[in-house]
Amino acid sequence: MQGRLAPDRLARTLIYAGIAGFVWFFFFQPSHFGATLSVTAMVGAGMVQYQPKPLVIPLYAFVLAALVLLQFVAQALGIGGEPTAALLGSLLGLGLPYLSYRIRP
């Protein structure tokens, strides 16, 4: 069971799911909410490397912050931003691997 909950493996799976989700929600079933959720979850999952200890990659942190801020600005300007999807995707991408890291023995 420990191999299945490895945080680096979970993060990698979330990255692949984010890529697949973006392709699905952009080309096959167009949805701004789904595409935003997929991209922010993908970037959030790639932001922290869990080798021996968690290490935050600053470029990914900047990109994730820019994506979330851009969604808030787009909604404020009335051009269709999805800040709820951006925050939810960030929370899932960052939170699930970190939770897996914390509960491992």
TORMIRO-759982 format. One record per residue: x, y, z of N, C-alpha, C, O, CB in turn; residue in one letter. Coordinates in Angstrom, 1 decimal. Glycine has a CB too. Layout:
N
      n_X      n_Y      n_Z     ca_X     ca_Y     ca_Z      c_X      c_Y      c_Z      o_X      o_Y      o_Z     cb_X     cb_Y     cb_Z   code
        X        Y        Z        X        Y        Z        X        Y        Z        X        Y        Z        X        Y        Z      A
...
***
This chain:
105
      n_X      n_Y      n_Z     ca_X     ca_Y     ca_Z      c_X      c_Y      c_Z      o_X      o_Y      o_Z     cb_X     cb_Y     cb_Z   code
      0.8     -1.2      0.0      0.0      0.0      0.0      0.9      1.3      0.0      0.4      2.3     -0.5     -0.9      0.0      1.2      M
      2.0      1.2      0.6      2.9      2.4      0.6      3.3      2.8     -0.7      3.5      4.0     -1.0      4.1      2.1      1.5      Q
      3.6      1.9     -1.6      4.0      2.2     -3.0      2.9      3.0     -3.8      3.2      3.8     -4.6      4.4      1.0     -3.7      G
      1.7      2.6     -3.5      0.6      3.3     -4.2      0.4      4.7     -3.7     -0.1      5.6     -4.5     -0.7      2.5     -4.0      R
      0.7      5.0     -2.5      0.5      6.3     -1.9      1.8      7.2     -1.9      1.8      8.3     -1.3      0.0      6.2     -0.5      L
      2.8      6.8     -2.7      4.0      7.6     -2.8      3.6      9.0     -3.3      3.0      9.0     -4.4      5.1      6.9     -3.6      A
      4.1     10.0     -2.7      3.7     11.4     -3.2      4.2     11.7     -4.5      3.5     12.4     -5.3      4.1     12.4     -2.2      P
      5.4     11.3     -4.9      5.9     11.6     -6.2      5.2     10.8     -7.3      5.0     11.4     -8.4      7.4     11.2     -6.3      D
      4.7      9.6     -7.0      3.9      8.9     -7.9      2.5      9.5     -8.1      2.0      9.6     -9.2      3.8      7.4     -7.5      R
      2.0      9.9     -7.0      0.6     10.6     -7.0      0.7     11.9     -7.8     -0.2     12.2     -8.6      0.1     10.8     -5.6      L
      1.8     12.7     -7.6      2.0     13.9     -8.3      2.1     13.7     -9.8      1.5     14.4    -10.6      3.2     14.7     -7.8      A
      2.9     12.6    -10.2      3.1     12.3    -11.6      1.7     11.9    -12.2      1.5     12.3    -13.4      4.1     11.2    -11.7      R
      0.9     11.1    -11.5     -0.4     10.7    -12.0     -1.3     11.9    -12.2     -2.0     12.0    -13.1     -1.0      9.7    -11.0      T
     -1.2     12.9    -11.2     -2.0     14.1    -11.4     -1.6     14.9    -12.6     -2.4     15.6    -13.2     -1.9     15.0    -10.1      L
     -0.3     14.9    -12.9      0.2     15.7    -14.0     -0.3     15.0    -15.3     -0.8     15.7    -16.2      1.8     15.7    -14.1      I
     -0.3     13.7    -15.4     -0.8     13.0    -16.6     -2.3     13.2    -16.7     -2.8     13.4    -17.8     -0.5     11.5    -16.5      Y
     -3.0     13.2    -15.6     -4.5     13.4    -15.6     -4.8     14.9    -16.0     -5.8     15.1    -16.7     -5.1     13.1    -14.2      A
     -3.9     15.8    -15.6     -4.1     17.2    -16.0     -3.9     17.4    -17.5     -4.7     18.1    -18.2     -3.2     18.1    -15.3      G
     -3.0     16.7    -18.1     -2.8     16.7    -19.6     -3.9     16.1    -20.3     -4.5     16.7    -21.2     -1.5     16.0    -19.9      I
     -4.4     14.9    -19.8     -5.5     14.3    -20.5     -6.8     15.1    -20.3     -7.6     15.2    -21.2     -5.7     12.9    -19.9      A
     -7.0     15.7    -19.1     -8.1     16.5    -18.9     -8.1     17.8    -19.8     -9.2     18.2    -20.3     -8.2     16.9    -17.4      G
     -7.0     18.4    -19.9     -6.9     19.6    -20.8     -7.3     19.2    -22.2     -8.0     19.9    -22.9     -5.6     20.2    -20.7      F
     -6.7     18.1    -22.7     -7.0     17.7    -24.1     -8.5     17.4    -24.2     -9.1     17.8    -25.2     -6.2     16.4    -24.5      V
     -9.1     16.7    -23.2    -10.5     16.4    -23.3    -11.4     17.6    -23.3    -12.3     17.8    -24.1    -10.9     15.5    -22.2      W
    -11.1     18.5    -22.3    -12.0     19.7    -22.1    -11.7     20.8    -23.1    -12.4     21.8    -23.2    -11.8     20.2    -20.7      F
    -10.6     20.7    -23.9    -10.3     21.7    -24.9    -10.8     21.3    -26.3    -11.4     22.1    -27.0     -8.8     22.1    -24.9      F
    -10.6     20.0    -26.6    -10.9     19.6    -28.0    -12.2     18.8    -28.1    -13.0     19.1    -29.0     -9.8     18.7    -28.5      F
    -12.5     17.9    -27.1    -13.7     17.0    -27.3    -14.9     17.5    -26.6    -16.0     17.5    -27.2    -13.3     15.7    -26.8      F
    -14.8     18.0    -25.4    -16.0     18.5    -24.6    -15.6     19.9    -24.1    -15.2     20.0    -22.9    -16.4     17.5    -23.5      Q
    -15.7     20.9    -24.9    -15.2     22.3    -24.5    -15.8     22.8    -23.2    -17.1     22.9    -23.1    -15.5     23.3    -25.6      P
    -15.0     23.1    -22.3    -15.4     23.6    -21.0    -14.3     24.4    -20.4    -13.2     23.9    -20.2    -15.8     22.4    -20.0      S
    -14.6     25.7    -20.2    -13.5     26.6    -19.6    -13.2     26.1    -18.2    -12.0     26.1    -17.7    -14.0     28.0    -19.6      H
    -14.2     25.7    -17.4    -14.0     25.3    -16.0    -13.1     24.0    -16.0    -12.2     24.0    -15.2    -15.4     25.0    -15.4      F
    -13.4     23.1    -16.8    -12.6     21.8    -16.9    -11.2     22.0    -17.3    -10.3     21.5    -16.8    -13.3     20.8    -17.7      G
    -11.0     22.9    -18.3     -9.7     23.1    -18.8     -8.8     23.9    -17.8     -7.7     23.6    -17.6     -9.7     23.9    -20.1      A
     -9.5     24.8    -17.1     -8.7     25.6    -16.1     -8.4     24.7    -14.9     -7.3     24.7    -14.4     -9.6     26.8    -15.6      T
     -9.3     23.9    -14.5     -9.1     22.9    -13.4     -8.0     22.0    -13.8     -7.1     21.7    -12.9    -10.4     22.1    -13.1      L
     -7.9     21.5    -15.0     -6.9     20.5    -15.4     -5.5     21.2    -15.4     -4.6     20.6    -14.9     -7.2     19.9    -16.8      S
     -5.4     22.3    -16.0     -4.1     23.0    -16.1     -3.6     23.4    -14.7     -2.4     23.2    -14.5     -4.3     24.3    -17.0      V
     -4.4     23.9    -13.9     -3.9     24.3    -12.5     -3.6     23.1    -11.7     -2.7     23.2    -10.9     -4.9     25.2    -11.8      T
     -4.3     22.0    -11.8     -4.0     20.8    -11.1     -2.6     20.3    -11.6     -1.8     19.8    -10.8     -5.1     19.8    -11.2      A
     -2.4     20.3    -12.9     -1.2     19.8    -13.5      0.0     20.7    -13.0      1.0     20.1    -12.6     -1.3     19.9    -15.0      M
     -0.1     22.0    -13.0      1.0     22.8    -12.6      1.2     22.7    -11.1      2.3     22.7    -10.6      0.7     24.3    -13.0      V
      0.1     22.6    -10.3      0.2     22.5     -8.9      0.9     21.2     -8.5      1.7     21.2     -7.5     -1.2     22.6     -8.2      G
      0.6     20.1     -9.2      1.2     18.8     -8.8      2.7     18.8     -9.2      3.5     18.1     -8.5      0.5     17.7     -9.6      A
      3.0     19.6    -10.2      4.4     19.6    -10.6      5.3     20.6     -9.8      6.5     20.6     -9.9      4.6     19.9    -12.0      G
      4.6     21.4     -9.0      5.3     22.5     -8.3      6.2     22.0     -7.2      7.2     22.6     -6.9      4.3     23.5     -7.7      M
      5.9     20.9     -6.5      6.6     20.4     -5.4      7.2     19.1     -5.8      6.5     18.2     -6.2      5.8     20.3     -4.1      V
      8.5     18.9     -5.6      9.2     17.6     -5.8      9.4     16.9     -4.4      9.8     17.5     -3.5     10.6     17.8     -6.5      Q
      9.0     15.7     -4.4      9.0     14.9     -3.1     10.1     13.9     -3.2      9.7     12.7     -3.2      7.6     14.3     -2.8      Y
     11.3     14.2     -3.2     12.4     13.2     -3.2     12.6     12.8     -1.8     11.8     11.9     -1.3     13.7     13.7     -3.9      Q
     13.6     13.3     -1.0     13.6     12.9      0.4     12.7     13.9      1.2     12.0     13.4      2.1     15.1     13.0      0.9      P
     12.8     15.2      0.9     12.0     16.2      1.5     11.3     17.0      0.4     11.8     17.1     -0.7     12.8     17.1      2.5      K
     10.2     17.6      0.7      9.5     18.5     -0.3     10.4     19.7     -0.7     10.9     20.4      0.2      8.1     19.0      0.2      P
     10.5     19.9     -2.0     11.2     21.0     -2.5     10.3     21.8     -3.5      9.9     21.2     -4.5     12.5     20.5     -3.2      L
     10.1     23.0     -3.3      9.2     23.9     -4.1     10.1     24.4     -5.3     11.1     24.9     -5.1      8.5     25.0     -3.3      V
      9.6     24.3     -6.5     10.2     24.8     -7.7      9.7     26.2     -7.9      8.5     26.4     -8.1     10.0     23.9     -8.9      I
     10.5     27.2     -7.8     10.0     28.6     -7.9      9.3     29.0     -9.2      8.4     29.8     -9.2     11.2     29.6     -7.6      P
      9.8     28.5    -10.3      9.2     28.8    -11.6      7.7     28.3    -11.6      6.9     29.0    -12.1     10.0     28.2    -12.7      L
      7.5     27.1    -11.2      6.2     26.6    -11.1      5.3     27.3    -10.2      4.1     27.5    -10.4      6.2     25.1    -10.8      Y
      5.8     27.8     -9.1      5.1     28.6     -8.1      4.6     29.9     -8.7      3.5     30.4     -8.6      5.9     28.9     -6.8      A
      5.5     30.5     -9.5      5.2     31.8    -10.2      4.2     31.5    -11.3      3.2     32.3    -11.4      6.5     32.4    -10.8      F
      4.3     30.5    -12.0      3.3     30.2    -13.1      1.9     29.9    -12.5      0.9     30.4    -13.0      3.8     28.9    -13.9      V
      1.9     29.1    -11.4      0.6     28.8    -10.7      0.0     30.1    -10.2     -1.3     30.3    -10.3      0.8     27.8     -9.6      L
      0.8     31.0     -9.5      0.2     32.2     -9.0     -0.3     33.1    -10.2     -1.3     33.8    -10.0      1.3     33.0     -8.2      A
      0.4     33.1    -11.3      0.0     33.9    -12.4     -1.3     33.4    -13.0     -2.2     34.1    -13.4      1.1     33.9    -13.5      A
     -1.4     32.1    -13.1     -2.7     31.5    -13.6     -3.9     31.8    -12.8     -4.9     32.2    -13.3     -2.5     30.0    -13.7      L
     -3.7     31.7    -11.5     -4.8     32.0    -10.6     -5.2     33.5    -10.6     -6.3     33.8    -10.7     -4.5     31.6     -9.1      V
     -4.1     34.3    -10.6     -4.4     35.8    -10.7     -5.0     36.2    -12.0     -5.9     37.0    -12.0     -3.1     36.5    -10.5      L
     -4.6     35.5    -13.1     -5.2     35.8    -14.4     -6.7     35.5    -14.4     -7.4     36.1    -15.1     -4.4     35.1    -15.5      L
     -7.0     34.4    -13.8     -8.5     34.0    -13.7     -9.3     35.0    -12.9    -10.4     35.3    -13.3     -8.6     32.6    -13.1      Q
     -8.7     35.5    -11.8     -9.5     36.6    -11.1     -9.6     37.8    -11.9    -10.6     38.5    -11.9     -8.7     36.8     -9.8      F
     -8.5     38.2    -12.6     -8.6     39.4    -13.4     -9.6     39.3    -14.6    -10.3     40.2    -14.9     -7.2     39.8    -14.0      V
     -9.6     38.1    -15.2    -10.5     37.9    -16.3    -11.9     37.9    -15.8    -12.8     38.4    -16.6    -10.2     36.5    -17.0      A
    -12.2     37.4    -14.6    -13.6     37.5    -14.1    -13.9     38.9    -13.8    -15.1     39.3    -14.0    -13.7     36.6    -12.9      Q
    -13.0     39.7    -13.2    -13.3     41.1    -12.9    -13.5     41.9    -14.1    -14.3     42.8    -14.1    -12.1     41.7    -12.1      A
    -12.9     41.6    -15.2    -13.1     42.3    -16.5    -14.3     41.8    -17.3    -14.7     42.4    -18.2    -11.8     42.2    -17.4      L
    -14.9     40.7    -16.8    -16.0     40.2    -17.5    -15.8     39.4    -18.8    -16.6     39.3    -19.6    -17.0     41.3    -17.8      G
    -14.6     38.8    -18.9    -14.3     38.1    -20.1    -14.2     36.6    -19.9    -13.5     35.9    -20.6    -13.0     38.6    -20.7      I
    -14.8     36.1    -18.8    -15.0     34.7    -18.6    -13.9     34.0    -17.8    -13.5     32.8    -18.2    -15.1     34.0    -19.9      G
    -13.4     34.5    -16.8    -12.5     33.8    -15.9    -13.1     32.8    -15.1    -14.3     32.9    -14.8    -11.7     34.8    -15.1      G
    -12.4     31.8    -14.6    -12.9     30.7    -13.8    -12.0     30.6    -12.5    -11.2     29.7    -12.4    -12.9     29.4    -14.5      E
    -12.1     31.6    -11.6    -11.3     31.6    -10.4    -11.6     30.4     -9.5    -10.7     29.9     -8.8    -11.4     32.8     -9.6      P
    -12.8     29.9     -9.4    -13.2     28.8     -8.6    -12.4     27.5     -9.1    -11.9     26.7     -8.3    -14.7     28.5     -8.6      T
    -12.4     27.3    -10.4    -11.7     26.2    -11.0    -10.2     26.3    -10.7     -9.5     25.3    -10.5    -12.0     26.1    -12.5      A
     -9.7     27.5    -10.8     -8.2     27.7    -10.6     -7.8     27.4     -9.2     -6.8     26.7     -8.9     -7.8     29.1    -11.0      A
     -8.6     27.8     -8.2     -8.4     27.6     -6.8     -8.5     26.1     -6.5     -7.8     25.5     -5.7     -9.2     28.4     -5.9      L
     -9.6     25.5     -7.0     -9.8     24.1     -6.8     -8.7     23.2     -7.4     -8.3     22.3     -6.7    -11.2     23.7     -7.3      L
     -8.3     23.5     -8.6     -7.2     22.8     -9.2     -5.9     22.9     -8.5     -5.2     22.0     -8.3     -7.1     23.2    -10.7      G
     -5.6     24.1     -8.0     -4.4     24.4     -7.2     -4.4     23.6     -5.9     -3.4     23.0     -5.5     -4.2     25.9     -7.0      S
     -5.6     23.6     -5.3     -5.7     22.9     -4.0     -5.6     21.4     -4.2     -4.9     20.7     -3.4     -7.1     23.2     -3.4      L
     -6.1     20.8     -5.3     -6.0     19.4     -5.6     -4.6     19.0     -6.0     -4.0     18.1     -5.5     -6.9     19.0     -6.7      L
     -4.0     19.8     -6.8     -2.6     19.6     -7.3     -1.6     19.7     -6.2     -0.6     18.9     -6.2     -2.2     20.5     -8.4      G
     -1.7     20.6     -5.3     -0.8     20.8     -4.2     -1.1     19.9     -3.0     -0.3     19.4     -2.4     -0.7     22.2     -3.8      L
     -2.4     19.8     -2.7     -2.9     19.2     -1.5     -2.8     17.7     -1.5     -2.4     17.1     -0.5     -4.2     19.6     -1.2      G
     -3.2     17.0     -2.6     -3.2     15.5     -2.5     -1.8     14.9     -2.4     -1.7     14.0     -1.5     -3.9     15.0     -3.8      L
     -0.8     15.3     -3.1      0.5     14.8     -2.9      1.1     15.1     -1.5      1.8     14.3     -0.9      1.5     15.2     -4.0      P
      0.8     16.3     -1.1      1.3     16.7      0.2      0.6     15.9      1.4      1.3     15.5      2.3      1.1     18.2      0.5      Y
     -0.7     15.7      1.2     -1.4     14.8      2.2     -0.8     13.4      2.2     -0.6     12.8      3.2     -2.9     14.8      1.9      L
     -0.5     12.9      1.0      0.2     11.6      0.9      1.5     11.6      1.5      1.9     10.6      2.2      0.3     11.2     -0.6      S
      2.3     12.7      1.4      3.6     12.8      2.1      3.5     12.8      3.6      4.3     12.2      4.3      4.3     14.1      1.6      Y
      2.4     13.5      4.1      2.3     13.6      5.5      1.8     12.3      6.2      2.2     12.1      7.3      1.3     14.7      5.8      R
      1.0     11.5      5.5      0.5     10.3      6.1      1.3      9.1      6.0      1.1      8.1      6.5     -0.9     10.1      5.6      I
      2.4      9.2      5.2      3.3      8.1      5.0      4.1      7.9      6.3      4.5      8.9      7.0      4.3      8.3      3.9      R
      4.4      6.7      6.7      5.1      6.4      7.9      6.6      6.8      7.8      7.4      6.6      8.7      5.0      4.9      8.3      P
***
